[in-house]
Amino acid sequence: MIGQSNTRRIRVVYYSPWAERLEEAAAFLQRMPAFDVSKRVAKPGNVDLERMARLDCDWYAECARAFASMTHPALEFLPAFVVGNNGLAELVASRPKPDEERWLVFIGQHPQSLANVAGRLLDLLTRGGMRVLYYAFDEASRTMPCFPEIAPYLDVFIHDEYPLSATGRARLRPNCLVQHRSWVANVVPFTAPFVEEPEEKIIFLGSQLGLTDHRKRQIDFLKNKFKDRFIAILDHSMPVAQRNSLARYKVSLCPEGRKFTTPAMGETHTDRPFWSGCLGMVPVSENSKSGDRLDDLYRSSVIERYDWGSIPALVSACERALAWSPERRRMAYDYFNRNETVGAVVAEALHAVSSVSQLRTAAGA
């Protein structure tokens, strides 16, 4: 039993390659806007590389903000920390207080930033009482070289790919909580005010890298069909500070991601529908080739969905989305903010793991 109140006290330590020393997340977030990204790019002074680095830095900083803002009725979250490679020695030397659980959180393919020391690092940390949650993007068990080294130390593994590779799955401990879940919205719930009367327009936020022939055909048709009611931004992404400004549009087009067409990624999707919903837009999502993507959201009536590759179905879905009432949009906005953010998913996963039975000690598994 942890604590006299029986409430589990949890402190998250979020690992990010953009972080440096071990520090409180609040201090990290305060200094990030002025962080000099030029020292992290291969060619300092290259405007395009530095712009992309800035976008990347700010996006991962928002993940830190989301983890630092987690709540759950059955859990008490202590002030979160962030750590980069320069703070790992300090993290190893530190110890959780007797009445707190300390969780190291990885996302994406960031464990690979630790390269060949990842397994040894997690061995040291878990022997000192640290627990580990990994929320992976893409095909981590297939494409991330260090996955076999870190898998035995994971208490929670949330992943996109399905099924996991047989060799990767075999490396996970039997009592690791494993969930097949797409990456959702890295936002703090309800930070974007709901817009009662948005512009009757469709926004598509994409990138040049994702402009496949399939995508170009869709965009060109929508431009001709909806004229100035369709807006395509193809500049990779937009600054996090400007993301809430998209809430002025009524509909968000979220077609299939270019990286989600392999068999192992056929049952997942990009994060676009999730943060679009959190902003109060109506997500129009393309189904996968294999079908049945986003079924839970579709059955809950919080998205419009169209068949993969079908332009008539795409147009019909956009027209239905433009016809949504303010009441239906608000219902979807509430649903996404309460259920489809990284904080909500991770907090629920932490709650699902028993507070004592899986704790490791130096003499444990």
N, C-alpha and C positions, 0 to 999 in steps of 0.2 A: 504494500500500500504506500503510495507516494503522497506525502504531506498529510497533515492532520485533517484537512478539509476533504480529503479523498479526490480533490481536483488535481489533475495532472498539470504540472507547470512545465511548459515547453519553451526552449530557446532555440530558434533556428539560426544556423550559420550558413549563409548562402555563399557558395564558391563562384567567383566570376573572374575570368582572365583580365577584366578591366579593373578589378580591385587590386590593392597593393597590400598594405598591412592589415592585420586583424583589427577591425574597428566597428563601432555601432553603425547600423544601417542608416540611421538618421544623419550622422556625420558624413558618411559616404555620399548620400544623396545631396547633401548641402553643397559639397564641393564639386560634384560631377559637372554642373553646367560650365564651370571654368576649367575643367580638366583639359590639358593639352594633348589632343589625340595624335598630333604629328609625330610624337616619339614612338608611336605604336604602328606606324605604317612603313612599308618597305621603302617608299620613296618620299621622304619628308619634302613638303613643298608642292607635291602633286595635288592639285585642287580636287580632282575627282576622287582620288583615294582618300583624302582627308574628309571629304563630304560623306563618303560611304562609312568611314570609320566613326564619324560623329553620329550618324544614324544608328549604327550598331551599338555604340557605347550607350546612347540614350535609351535604346530599346531594352538592353539588358539591365540598365539602371531601373527601368520601370518594373522589371521582374523583381528586383530587390525591394522596391516600394510595395509591390503586391504581397510578397512574403512577409514583409515587416508589418503589414496591416491586417494579417489574418485574424479571424475571430471564429469561435465555435462555442456553442452553449455549454459544452461539457469540458472544455479545455481553457487553461489560462496561458496566454502567450506572453512571455517575457520579451523585453526589447531585443530585436533581432540584430545579428552581426553579419558582416560580409568579410570575406577573406580572399586574397589573391595569393599567388605563389610566394611572395615575399613575407607573408604572414603565417605560413604553414608551420614553421618551427614553433612559433608562439602558440599556435592552436594546439599542437601536440603537447606542449608543456603545460597548457591549462587543463583544468579539471572541472567538470560540472559540480555544482553544489549538490549536497545530498538530496535536496528536495526538488531538483529540476532534471528534466530529460533534455539532453542536448542533441540536436539533429543537424547533421551536415546535409545540405541540399545541393544536388547537381542538376543541371538541365542541359538540353541539347547534346552535343558531343564534347562538352567541356571537360569530362574526365580525361580525355586524350591530351589536354593541355599539360597534364602531369606526366605524360609519356610513360617511361618504364619504371617510375617510382610509385605509380598509382596504387598497386596492390600492397606494397610495403607501407605506404602512408596510411591506408585504411586499416591495415592490421594494427598499427600503433594506435590510431585513434579509437578504434572499436575496443581494443583492450583497455583503454582509459575510460570507457563508458559512453563514447559517442555512438549514435545510431545514424544510419545513412538512408536517405531517400534519393532516388534518381528518377527524374521525369525526362524521358528521352524523346528526341525528335528522330525522324527518318528511320534508318535501319541499323540501329546501334549494335544489335547482337550479330549483325552480319558485316558491318563496315567499320566499326570502331575497334582498332587493334587491341586496345587494353581491356575490352569488355570481359574476356575470360579471367583477367586478373582481379577486377573489381566485383564481379558478380557474386562471389561467395560472401561478401561483406554487406550486401544490400538487405535492408529490412523492408523497404518498399521499392518496387520497380513499376513505374507507370510508363507505358510504351505505346508507340504508334504502330509498329510493324506487327503483322499477324499472318501466320503464326511466327513465333520467335524461332530462330535457327535452333535445330536440335542440340547442337553442341553448346550454344549459349544458354539455352533453357536448362541443360543438365548442370551447369555451373551454379545456378541459383540454389540457395538452401531451401529445404522443404517448407520452412515456416516463413519464407519471404512472401509478403503480400504483393501479388502480381496483378496488375490491372491493364487491360487494353483500352487505352483512352487517347484520343487525339489531343494535341496541344490546343489550349483554349485561349481566352483573352487575358493578356498580362496587364490588367487594369484593376484599380481599386474600385469595388462596386459603387455605383451611383455617383461617381465623380463627374460624369457628363450630365448636365441637366437635360431633362426630357423636353424636346421641342414640340409644342402642341400643333403648330402649323408650319411644317417644313416646306421647302420648295419641292414642287412636284417634278423631281428630277431623279435620274438614275446615275449613280457614281460608280466608276470602276477604278480601283487603285491596283495597279500592277507594275510590271517592270519590262524593260526591253528583253531581259533574259527569258521571260515567260511568253514572249510573243511567238508562239508556234503558229503554223499555218491554220490549225484548228481554232486557235484563239483569235487570229486576225480576221477570219471569216465572220466570227461572231461579232466582233467589234465593228467591222465595216457595215454589217447588216443593221446593227443597232443605231449606228450613226445615221444611216439613210432612213430608218424607220421612225426614230424619235427626234431627229434633228437636234435642236438646242436643249432638249430634255435629257440628252445622254452626254455625260462628261467622262472622258477617259484620261486618267493620270498614269503615265507610263514611266515614271521616274523612280522606280524601285520601291520607294516608300515616301513617307513625309515625316518631318520632325515630330517627335512625340508631343511636343508642346502644342502642335497644331492639329493633332488628331481629333480632338473634340470638336473642331470647327466643321468636321464632316457631318455632324449631327444636323446641320441645316438642310441636308438632302433627305428625301423620303426613302429612297431605295438604294441598296448596295448590291451590286452584281459580284458574286463570289464563284467564279468558275473553277473547274478542277485544277489543282496545282500540278505543275509540270513534273514535280518529283513524286507524284502519288499515283503513278501508272504501273509500277512494278507489282508482281503478285503479292509480295509481302506488305505493300502499302495500299492495296486495293480497298481496304475497309476503313481507311482513315481519310483525313481531309486537312486543308489549311486552317489557319486560325481566323481567316477573314469573316466567316459567318458569325463567330462568337463575339469579336469586338464590335462588329457592325451592329449586332443586336444590343450590346451594352450601350451603344451610342443612341439607340432608339430608331435606327434605320431598319427597314424590312430587308432581311437577307434573302437574295435570290441565288440559290446554290445549285450548281450542276451535280447531278448524280455521277457516280463512278461508272467505268465501263462494266465492272462486275455487278453493279447495282446495289440498291438498298443502303447507300451511304446516308448518314445523318437521319436514320429512321426515327430515333427518339425525338429529335427536334421536329421532324415532319409530322409525326403522330401527335405531337403536342401543339401543332398549328402555330409555331413561332417562326417558321421559315416558309418560303415558296421554293419548290424544287422542280427541276426540269430534267428530262432524259438527256443522257450524255450525247453530245453532238447534234442534237435536234434543234435547228434554228426556229422552226414553228413553235416548239414547246418552250423555248427560251423566250420568245416574244410574248407568248400567252402568260408565262410566269411573271414577266415584267409588268404586263398590264394588270394582272391580278394584284401584284404588290402595290402598284400605284393607286389601286382602289381601296386599300386597307383604311379602316376607320381609325380615328385617334384612340379609341378605346382598345382596339385590337393591338395597335402598336404599343400602347402603354403596357398591356398585358405581357407582350413579348419582351419589352424592355425590362420589366420587373423580373421575368423568368431568367433572362440571360444574366442579369446582374446578381441574382441570388444563387445561381447554379453553375454558370459556365465561365468562371474566372479561375486562374491558376490558384489563387488563394483559397477559394471554396473547394476545389478538387483536392489540393494538398491537405488542407485542414481536415477534411472528411477522411482522407486516407490515414492520417496520423491518429485520428480517433478510432479508426477500425483496427489498428494494431494494438494488441494488448499492452498495457503499461509496464508489466513486470516480466511476463513469461519469456519474452524474447531478449531481455536485457543481457548483454554479454558481460562477463568478467574475465579477468586474466586467465582464470581456470576453466572458462566456459568453452562453447563450441567455436 
